[in-house]
Amino acid sequence: MENVKQMIVKILHEEFEIKKELLENESTEFKKLGLDSLDVMDLVVMLETQSDKKIPMRAFFGVRTVGDVYQVIGQALVQETELSV
């Protein structure tokens, strides 16, 4: 899970220029990051490219905090790995 978090932080910081301090606090509200739905789609595509796994967009329904993002993406990547075995 830590690798997933590092990958997400790197992308959000480098590609979307979000301060790492906001990303390290898992209780930060996701909407405070200033991302719109197209940004979220770009984030998913970048994560899929780096992980070589599919992440369903529906995984983001109900996301409220940065910690939620780490959790849903981590779960989506684990589920994709389990499905491909």
N, C-alpha and C positions, 0 to 999 in steps of 0.2 A: 504493500500500500504506500510505503514511503517513496518508492520509485515513481508511482503514479502521481503523488503529490508534487514531487520535484519536477516531473515533466509538465504538469499543469502550470506550476509557478513560473517555470522558464518560458513557456509559451505566452502566458498572460503578461509577464513582465517585458519580454523582448518584442513580441508582436503587437501587443495592445498598449504598451507603455504604462502599465499599472504598477504602482509602487509596491515593492515587496512587503512593506509593513502591512498593507491592507490584506495581502494574500496569506501572511503568516498568522493572522488572527482569524481563526476558523469561525468566529461568531460574526464577522463582518457581513452585513447584508449584501447579497449578490448584486442587487440593483445599485448599490453605492459604487460599484466598479465602473458604471457608466456604459455597460455593454447593451446593445440592442439585440434583437433576434437574429439579425444577419451576422453579428459578431459571434454569437453563440454557435451558429452554423459553421462559421469559419473555424472556431475553436475545435468543434467536433471533427471537422475534416483534417485539421492539423494533428489532432490526437490519433485519429485513425491512421494517418500516414506514418506517424512515428511508431505506433504500436503494432501496425499491420493487422488491426482488428476492427470490426464494425461496432459502432456505438449508436444505438437507436436514439433518435431525437426525443422520443417519449421519455427517455431517462431523465430529461431536464424538467419535466412537469413537476411542479411542487418544490423546486429548488428555491430555498430562501437565503441560505448563507453560503459562504465560501466552503465551509466544512461539508455542507450538503453536496457541493460540486465534487469535492474529492471523493466522497462516499459513493455517489451515483456513478461516476466514471469508473472508479475502482471496481464496483460491482458489475458494471457492464462489461469491462474487460475480462473479469473472471468468468462471467457467464459465457462470453464468446469463446474463451479458451476451453471451457467445459463442453460446449457444443461441438467444437471442432475435434475433440478427442474421440 
